[in-house]
Amino acid sequence: MIQDKATNTRNQTPLVGEIPILGNLFKAKDDNITRVELLIAITPRSSRDNGQIRAIARRNFAIRSTWTNVVRSAKLRPIVASSSTRVLR
């Protein structure tokens, strides 16, 4: 899954920024595109031994728990679209 987020920011000094030609000296614009890619890796495993299956499941659960704690400790915030944000698909 790939998500592109385009952000366009425009700032200008009131009144002076609206003057033709000269107003460009009092304006600023910023166009930014951010791409987020989600990659899921799947490793299939087969086994006839129930004990081995349980060991693999415990190991995978421990890895998942570790990553969950890493994300929580990093205090990552979800991407929230604002009025000046377009999400491209």
KANOR-V675221 format. One record per backbone hydrogen bond with DSSP energy under -1.0 kcal/mol. NH is the residue of the N-H (numbers start at 1). CO is the residue of the C=O. E is the energy in kcal/mol with one decimal. If there is no record, write none. Layout:
nh:NH co:CO e:E
nh:NH co:CO e:E
This chain:
nh:3 co:36 e:-2.9
nh:4 co:88 e:-1.2
nh:5 co:34 e:-3.1
nh:6 co:86 e:-2.0
nh:7 co:32 e:-3.5
nh:8 co:84 e:-1.1
nh:9 co:30 e:-2.8
nh:11 co:28 e:-3.1
nh:13 co:26 e:-2.0
nh:16 co:14 e:-2.8
nh:17 co:13 e:-2.5
nh:18 co:15 e:-1.2
nh:19 co:16 e:-1.2
nh:22 co:20 e:-3.0
nh:23 co:19 e:-2.4
nh:24 co:21 e:-1.1
nh:25 co:22 e:-1.6
nh:26 co:23 e:-1.5
nh:27 co:24 e:-1.0
nh:28 co:11 e:-3.0
nh:30 co:9 e:-2.6
nh:32 co:7 e:-2.8
nh:34 co:5 e:-2.9
nh:36 co:3 e:-3.1
nh:38 co:1 e:-3.0
nh:53 co:49 e:-1.9
nh:54 co:50 e:-2.4
nh:55 co:51 e:-2.1
nh:56 co:52 e:-2.3
nh:57 co:53 e:-2.3
nh:58 co:54 e:-2.6
nh:59 co:55 e:-2.3
nh:60 co:56 e:-2.6
nh:61 co:57 e:-2.3
nh:62 co:58 e:-2.2
nh:63 co:59 e:-2.2
nh:64 co:60 e:-2.5
nh:65 co:61 e:-2.4
nh:66 co:62 e:-2.1
nh:67 co:63 e:-2.2
nh:68 co:64 e:-2.2
nh:69 co:65 e:-2.1
nh:70 co:66 e:-2.0
nh:71 co:67 e:-2.4
nh:72 co:68 e:-2.2
nh:73 co:69 e:-2.4
nh:74 co:70 e:-1.6
nh:76 co:71 e:-1.2
nh:85 co:82 e:-1.6
nh:86 co:6 e:-2.0
nh:88 co:4 e:-2.3
